[in-house]
Amino acid sequence: HQQSPSSVFKPLKMAVEIALPSHVKTILLTGAGGFVGRELVRLLLDRFPDVSLIATDVGVPPNHGVTDSARLTCIAANLCDKKEVEGLFAGKQVQAVFALQ
């Protein structure tokens, strides 16, 4: 009798410690469409209720199941394109950046 993959592989639970200075109100997260990025989106929104998050990836990152948060903005951006990177910061008060590859 062979076990199904879902019964063999259990989700990995990790303790993640992230501290942000109190002045941080907007975070830019690059690489948000990947596995770690998706988890980090949820974690940041859960842990920091007063923070807005700009989630970027080469393709438009999904909303990660976060449908009720006006604090999450998903943007497609190629970080190899200087104009696109400048556009991520234009008119925004980004105080912290999490850069995932």
ABEGO torsion letter per residue (X at the ends): XBBBAAAABBBBBBBBBBBBBAABABBBBBGAABAAAAAAAAAAAAABAABBBBBBBABBBBAGGBAABAABBBBBBBAABAAAAAAAABGBBBABBBBBX
